[in-house]
Amino acid sequence: MHAPLQDGVGSEDYGLSNYDLGKRNNYHAFAVSASTEALGGEIMLQSQFAFGKNKGELDVGQEKKFNTWSVGAAYFYHFSKRTLMYTQAGIGSAGKALKAADQLRGWNATIGMTHEF
């Protein structure tokens, strides 16, 4: 979601045909994550923000600035030495010039259990 699109590889599908060359973009990204033991398991949190500006030739009226963000959380709980329950959720979005690309926004959630034999 946050890497530059590869040259000519489906960028038109996102409505971003003028944003597909990484050398045309100046951008900065920041991320922070943390984990701690709590509630008998491990809690993990993360967040990310990136912003930048396209330096290339754009269509008339096309926004030059863009940004993205995401946040997520996870929890691991060991029922025993070999059994683990996990859950996680995350959400992310893109703004300004990337706002037109619905494929760059979304969320996910997972819950599961694993057991080693």
C-alpha positions in Angstrom: 0.0 0.0 0.0 2.8 2.4 0.8 5.5 1.6 -1.7 5.7 3.4 -5.0 3.8 1.7 -7.8 6.0 -0.1 -10.3 6.5 1.6 -13.7 3.6 0.7 -15.9 2.3 -2.2 -13.8 -1.5 -1.5 -13.5 -1.2 2.0 -12.1 -4.0 3.1 -14.5 -6.3 0.7 -12.7 -5.8 2.9 -9.6 -6.3 6.2 -11.5 -2.7 7.1 -10.8 -1.0 6.9 -14.2 1.1 10.0 -13.4 2.2 8.7 -10.0 3.8 5.5 -11.1 7.5 6.6 -11.2 9.1 6.5 -7.8 11.8 9.0 -9.0 9.0 11.6 -9.5 8.0 11.5 -5.9 9.5 13.1 -2.8 8.1 11.4 0.2 8.7 10.8 3.9 7.4 7.9 6.0 7.2 7.5 9.8 6.3 4.4 11.7 6.1 3.5 15.4 5.3 0.2 17.0 5.3 -1.2 20.6 4.6 -4.4 22.4 4.1 -5.3 26.1 3.0 -8.2 28.1 -0.5 -7.7 29.5 -3.6 -9.7 30.3 -1.6 -12.9 30.4 -0.4 -12.4 26.8 1.3 -9.9 24.5 -0.3 -6.8 23.1 1.2 -5.1 20.0 0.4 -1.8 18.5 1.6 -0.1 15.3 1.0 3.1 13.3 2.4 4.6 10.1 2.1 7.8 8.2 3.6 8.8 4.9 3.3 12.0 2.9 4.9 13.5 -0.2 4.6 15.5 -3.4 4.8 14.4 -7.1 7.4 16.4 -9.0 6.3 15.3 -12.5 4.0 16.6 -15.1 0.4 16.1 -14.0 -2.9 16.5 -15.7 -4.7 19.8 -15.2 -6.3 19.9 -11.8 -4.6 16.7 -10.5 -3.4 17.0 -6.9 0.4 16.9 -6.4 0.4 16.1 -2.7 -0.4 12.6 -1.3 -0.5 10.8 2.0 -1.2 7.5 3.6 -1.8 6.2 7.1 -2.4 3.0 8.9 -2.9 1.7 12.5 -3.1 -1.8 13.8 -3.2 -3.8 17.0 -2.7 -7.5 17.8 -2.9 -9.8 20.9 -1.2 -13.2 21.4 -2.2 -15.5 24.2 -0.5 -18.8 25.0 -2.9 -21.3 26.4 0.0 -23.8 26.8 3.5 -24.3 25.6 2.1 -25.5 22.2 -1.2 -23.7 21.8 -1.5 -20.1 20.8 -4.6 -17.9 20.3 -4.1 -14.7 18.3 -6.2 -11.8 17.1 -5.3 -8.7 15.1 -7.1 -5.7 13.4 -5.8 -2.9 11.2 -7.1 -0.1 9.1 -5.4 2.2 6.6 -6.3 4.9 4.1 -4.8 7.2 1.5 -5.5 10.9 1.1 -5.2 13.9 -1.2 -4.0 12.7 -4.7 -4.4 9.0 -3.7 -7.9 9.5 -2.4 -9.4 8.6 -5.8 -7.9 5.1 -5.5 -10.5 3.2 -3.4 -8.1 0.1 -3.6 -5.7 1.9 -1.3 -8.2 2.1 1.6 -9.3 -0.8 3.7 -9.3 -2.8 6.9 -8.8 -6.3 8.1 -9.3 -8.4 11.2 -8.2 -11.9 12.1 -8.8 -14.3 15.0 -7.3 -17.7 15.2 -5.6 -20.5 17.1 -2.6 -22.7 16.4 -1.4 -25.9 18.0 1.9 -27.6 17.4 1.9 -31.4 17.6 
